[in-house]
Amino acid sequence: MRKSFGDKVIDVIIVFIMILVVIATRYPLWNTLVISFNDALDSIKGGIYLWPRKWTLYNYQSIFRNDTVFRAFLVSVSRTVLTTILNVFFSGLLAYILSRKEFVFRRFLTVFMVMTMYINAGLIPQYFLYRSLGLINTFWVYIIPSMVGAFNVIVIRTYINSLPASLVESAKIDGAGEMTIYFNIIIPMCLPVLATVALWVAVGAWNSWFDSYIFAPKQELSTLQYEMMKIIASSMQMGVKQPDYLTEASQQSRNTVTPNSLRAAMTIVATVPVLVVYPFLQKYFVTVNIGSVKE
Amino acid sequence: MVTSKANSRKEFFRQLQKQKSLVLLSIPFFIYIFIFNYLPLWGLTLAFQNYKPYRTFFEQEWVGLLHFKNLFTDPDFYRVMRNTLGMSIINLALGFITAIGFALLLNELTGSLYHFKRVVQTISYMPHFLSWIIVCGLVSNMLSMDDGIVNALLLKLGLVNEKIHFLGKPEYFWWIVGFTNVWKSMGWNSIIYLAAITSIDPCLYEAAAIDGYGRFGRMWHVTLPGIKSTIIVLLIMNAGWILNAGFEIQYILGSNGLVLDVSETIDIFVLKRGFARSSFSFGTAAGMFKTVVSTIILILCNKIASWLDEERLV
């Protein structure tokens, strides 16, 4: 269909609205990026919106030179990597077990698992459980409670069910054990869905802060997101003190950095991994999103 | 009868024997799920006790429904319920209107504008993946009195005479939460409508064009009715989350004394009462109330939605 003049006018209006949407979506982060690369003292004067006035890498150097922030960064990275590997491995294994039609406890275990998506004892009973397991204020509180995700299991199982059943059967006839089948057939065949679940778990683990706040408040176990939370909370006058290192950092370096600039640099460090990863997620996310509604 | 029962039991054990390795593999999962998801349910007994940490379970004082009675007579409880419902309804309404509108407009970008559409779409998903902490930081930057772009723009356009302290005004708070939610999830939520639009029969558009409908006419009379059932089903399903107005944004942006009255939701109430004042029993009771009511609403809404979907009533 050729577009008439009126159609073209409408197109222009829609494109204009879309450009506004894109600006509104991107500007807040862009502005933070600009501030993080701008000289801190210069930023105080204001008026920095779209481009740095006085370029510097000093804000980034200061946060990575800071032991507290660097440690939080390492904790964030290690919890994300470990949770991702374990969660994908175990969710995949459970999905494989549940995909075996002849498995006698298949129905029972499926219901047992799906029920957990609806029932939730709440925060305080959860805290008591972790305390009696000795998980409070240990690194493992980030890892052990999130080794299997019910939703991930369902997504992977759906994918396994779409594979030809003869693959597993012929391997069984050849005498392969369950773990051999899982490692040599299921994992290689399910790579697309496993990769998606992995990115998904990784984004969730990287972004979480509430578990640090409640279950691991010890400073050595703090994560990047939790440090961000403390900084933002202190700026909102929440009765939370601004972390000492921010104050110290700005004093030590004779005011060449300010809490605001450090916060901008930290925001970027905490965001970039997610920004790199999310475009890869969208394709599969879309199908999962729609599938879960249609079910 | 007896023999067939015995037979089926025999058959079951024969199966069990044959699937030994599968059964063995599944045992750790049973245990894991039991410990981390079912065992904490035992902790709900706290809600009916006057829990003191130094007492053993058998020495605890049982108080029946006292904590629930206290909860329902607590004026703060009604305040946080009002806030929760208020923000939920704003989120629901704003979220739906913007996501549907965005999907409709995106859908109009066809032909040579197709690639532009893809780019806009990808960018619009981005905020969905940012953590609430980061989003709260960005919002407080944008609305700041010092150098926030919103105040700068409003001043420049002459819409206001002096800068507004957005985050310190109770009357703005719910709307800030609402529009932040729009910012974070509009693009993401539009995906499902775009998918629903693609399943509309193209003939309908041609017929409407022959009948003399313009672009907006077709949007209104073909596209919108075409996705009506998706909209209604999603609306009902999302209404199931009505007690989950959010936690992080209210906790972080709403923590200053100026807006505390309108910002606290039921989740914050549970957290503050349970931990900050160490009245674990009361906190557990409040949390239990929320979870039970919320789960009932959620299941009801899902049932209604799937019933409507099956009966093709919408």
Interface residues (C-beta under 8 A of the other chain):
Chain A: K3 G6 D7 I10 D11 I14 V15 I17 M18 V21 V22 A24 T25 R26 Y27 P28 L29 N31 T32 G46 G47 I48 Y49 F90 L93 L94 I97 R100 E102 F103 V104 F105 L109 F112 M113 M115 T116 Y118 I119 N120 A121 G122 L123 I124 P125 Q126 F128 L129 L133 P145 M147 V148 G177 E178 M179 V203 W206 N207 S208 W209 F210 I214 Q225 M228 M229 I231 I232 A233 S235 M236 Q237 M238 G239 R263 T267 A270 T271 V274 L275 V277 Y278 P279 L281 Q282 F285 V286 N289 I290 V293
Chain B: F12 Q15 L16 Q19 S21 L22 V23 L25 S26 F29 F30 Y32 I33 I35 F36 N37 Y38 L39 P40 L41 W42 G43 L44 L46 F102 L105 L106 E108 L109 G111 L113 F116 V120 T122 I123 S124 Y125 M126 P127 H128 F129 L130 S131 W132 I133 I134 C136 G137 L138 V139 S140 N141 M142 D146 D147 I149 A152 L167 W183 M186 G187 I191 I192 A195 G214 R215 F216 V233 L234 M237 E248 I252 L253 S255 N256 G257 V270 L271 G274 F275 F280 G283 T284 G287 M288 K290 T291 T295 L298 I299
